[in-house]
Amino acid sequence: MNADGSAARVQRAMIEKPAQKADQIYELLRQHIVRLRMVPGAVISEKELCLEYGVSRTPVREALKRLADEDLVDVFPHSGTYVSKISFEVAEEGFVIRRALEVESIRRAARFVTDADIERLDALIAEMRDILARGALHEYIEVDDVFHATIAGISRYPRIWKFINLMKAHLDRMRQLSAPVPGHLADVTEQHAAIVRALERRNADQAELAMKIHLEASFAVMSAMHEDGAYFKAKDL
């Protein structure tokens, strides 16, 4: 799915539901920022957004305000609006929150998981392997998120994932940066498989351990991206 196609669909939806214009623009811009289609430091033009989506400045400004509240956009009066650089501290906080909630989620999932759930998770892992075989790394993060959201659903606490998703925007940008690291996503896929096998055994302790290993190993790779510095804010002293 390309950005132009997404924008066209959003514009059609806006005609049908004008009251939701700001929400739709917010969702689309947030996705572009998180997926690094809009890179940290990029200039954001309200005028160009208005023309692109066929709307007035009001819904665009409302969407940008929400993104600024999430530290995804920096607004400088009389200067301009920019995609924010990645805050390592905010990303790390998102990781800590995610790890705590996913540990609870995976333990509950081990109690409630069904054979049909295992089949669904295995199908997602097969999809991840296909993505790696095709080299379509830009597709991986979306399937990865579906995998973790599915586990939250199995745990019968589906809103856990909704809350995690709100907290991990800066973390997700680091995930995108780490995707091309040789062998990283292949390791992630095998870690996912270990989680599913633990769930298949209905062993909560093993499932928790597998989840912790997965999240902490992934964050270690992502943290190394900070050394590049180009897309990151300076660390707080």
KEKE-461080 format. One record per residue (C-alpha): residue in three letters; x, y, z. Coordinates in steps of 0.05 Angstrom, whole numbers, padded with zeros to 5 digits, always signed. Example, Ala and Ser with C-alpha at 12.3 -4.5 7.8 and 13.67 -1.06 7.14 Angstrom:
BEGIN
ALA+00246-00090+00156 SER+00273-00021+00143 
***
This chain:
BEGIN
MET+00000+00000+00000 ASN+00032+00065-00021 ALA+00023+00133+00011 ASP-00013+00162-00050 GLY-00064+00106-00048 SER-00075+00116+00026 ALA-00084+00191+00017 ALA-00135+00180-00039 ARG-00176+00133+00005 VAL-00174+00182+00063 GLN-00198+00238+00018 ARG-00257+00196-00006 ALA-00275+00179+00066 MET-00272+00253+00084 ILE-00326+00268+00033 GLU-00370+00215+00065 LYS-00355+00234+00137 PRO-00333+00307+00141 ALA-00339+00309+00217 GLN-00280+00260+00221 LYS-00231+00299+00178 ALA-00183+00316+00234 ASP-00183+00244+00259 GLN-00169+00217+00190 ILE-00113+00266+00176 TYR-00083+00251+00244 GLU-00084+00176+00233 LEU-00052+00181+00164 LEU+00002+00230+00185 ARG+00017+00189+00247 GLN+00026+00126+00205 HIS+00072+00163+00157 ILE+00114+00190+00214 VAL+00118+00123+00251 ARG+00135+00085+00187 LEU+00188+00138+00170 ARG+00153+00157+00106 MET+00160+00227+00136 VAL+00230+00228+00164 PRO+00252+00262+00229 GLY+00267+00335+00216 ALA+00224+00340+00153 VAL+00186+00405+00142 ILE+00110+00400+00147 SER+00070+00450+00105 GLU-00001+00463+00128 LYS-00017+00492+00060 GLU+00007+00430+00023 LEU-00032+00384+00070 CYS-00095+00425+00058 LEU-00086+00419-00017 GLU-00069+00345-00013 TYR-00131+00327+00028 GLY-00178+00379+00001 VAL-00193+00410+00069 SER-00189+00476+00106 ARG-00133+00492+00155 THR-00176+00475+00216 PRO-00174+00398+00213 VAL-00101+00400+00192 ARG-00083+00443+00252 GLU-00124+00398+00299 ALA-00087+00336+00272 LEU-00019+00370+00280 LYS-00036+00391+00351 ARG-00051+00318+00370 LEU+00015+00296+00338 ALA+00051+00351+00376 ASP+00020+00326+00441 GLU+00052+00258+00426 ASP+00120+00292+00412 LEU+00116+00269+00339 VAL+00113+00340+00312 ASP+00150+00402+00333 VAL+00113+00468+00323 PHE+00156+00532+00326 PRO+00114+00596+00323 HIS+00135+00642+00266 SER+00186+00590+00244 GLY+00153+00526+00220 THR+00127+00456+00236 TYR+00172+00396+00231 VAL+00170+00321+00242 SER+00203+00313+00310 LYS+00269+00276+00318 ILE+00265+00211+00356 SER+00271+00216+00432 PHE+00310+00157+00458 GLU+00284+00171+00528 VAL+00211+00170+00505 ALA+00225+00107+00464 GLU+00257+00073+00524 GLU+00197+00092+00567 GLY+00151+00062+00515 PHE+00193-00002+00516 VAL+00188-00008+00592 ILE+00113+00001+00590 ARG+00106-00047+00532 ARG+00148-00101+00566 ALA+00107-00097+00631 LEU+00040-00102+00596 GLU+00061-00156+00547 VAL+00087-00200+00604 GLU+00018-00197+00635 SER-00015-00208+00568 ILE+00027-00269+00549 ARG+00016-00302+00617 ARG-00060-00295+00609 ALA-00056-00318+00537 ALA-00023-00383+00560 ARG-00086-00396+00602 PHE-00137-00381+00547 VAL-00102-00399+00482 THR-00137-00449+00435 ASP-00111-00493+00379 ALA-00144-00445+00330 ASP-00105-00388+00361 ILE-00040-00426+00352 GLU-00057-00437+00279 ARG-00070-00363+00270 LEU-00004-00344+00303 ASP+00034-00395+00261 ALA+00002-00366+00198 LEU+00029-00298+00218 ILE+00098-00326+00228 ALA+00094-00358+00159 GLU+00075-00290+00131 MET+00136-00259+00165 ARG+00181-00312+00134 ASP+00151-00297+00066 ILE+00164-00223+00076 LEU+00237-00238+00092 ALA+00243-00283+00032 ARG+00217-00228-00013 GLY+00260-00175+00020 ALA+00198-00131+00033 LEU+00223-00107+00101 HIS+00176-00047+00100 GLU+00117-00096+00108 TYR+00145-00132+00169 ILE+00127-00084+00225 GLU+00052-00086+00208 VAL+00050-00162+00211 ASP+00093-00160+00274 ASP+00041-00114+00306 VAL-00016-00160+00286 PHE+00021-00217+00319 HIS+00027-00181+00386 ALA-00044-00153+00381 THR-00069-00224+00369 ILE-00036-00247+00434 ALA-00069-00189+00471 GLY-00135-00212+00442 ILE-00122-00283+00465 SER-00107-00257+00535 ARG-00178-00227+00535 TYR-00147-00159+00549 PRO-00149-00132+00478 ARG-00144-00059+00502 ILE-00075-00074+00528 TRP-00050-00070+00456 LYS-00088-00006+00443 PHE-00053+00026+00502 ILE+00015-00001+00481 ASN+00005+00026+00411 LEU-00006+00096+00439 MET+00059+00092+00479 LYS+00106+00063+00427 ALA+00108+00114+00370 HIS+00181+00134+00382 LEU+00198+00061+00393 ASP+00165+00042+00327 ARG+00208+00092+00290 MET+00269+00058+00320 ARG+00240-00009+00298 GLN+00237+00017+00226 LEU+00310+00040+00230 SER+00332-00028+00256 ALA+00295-00069+00204 PRO+00353-00070+00153 VAL+00404-00094+00205 PRO+00429-00161+00176 GLY+00396-00220+00210 HIS+00354-00178+00258 LEU+00285-00194+00231 ALA+00303-00266+00220 ASP+00321-00270+00294 VAL+00256-00234+00312 THR+00216-00285+00272 GLU+00248-00344+00308 GLN+00235-00309+00375 HIS+00162-00303+00354 ALA+00162-00378+00339 ALA+00190-00393+00408 ILE+00133-00352+00439 VAL+00081-00392+00401 ARG+00112-00459+00420 ALA+00109-00439+00493 LEU+00036-00419+00485 GLU+00023-00485+00450 ARG+00049-00520+00513 ARG+00004-00474+00555 ASN+00066-00459+00597 ALA+00060-00388+00624 ASP+00130-00386+00653 GLN+00162-00407+00587 ALA+00118-00359+00548 GLU+00137-00301+00593 LEU+00211-00317+00586 ALA+00205-00323+00511 MET+00170-00256+00507 LYS+00221-00221+00551 ILE+00279-00249+00510 HIS+00245-00225+00447 LEU+00229-00155+00471 GLU+00296-00143+00505 ALA+00337-00170+00447 SER+00298-00127+00398 PHE+00307-00065+00440 ALA+00382-00078+00445 VAL+00387-00077+00369 MET+00343-00015+00365 SER+00383+00021+00418 ALA+00446+00015+00375 MET+00410+00059+00323 HIS+00419+00118+00370 GLU+00493+00118+00356 ASP+00478+00142+00286 GLY+00448+00205+00315 ALA+00420+00234+00250 TYR+00347+00222+00267 PHE+00352+00228+00343 LYS+00347+00284+00393 ALA+00406+00294+00438 LYS+00401+00252+00501 ASP+00381+00287+00565 LEU+00440+00294+00613 
***
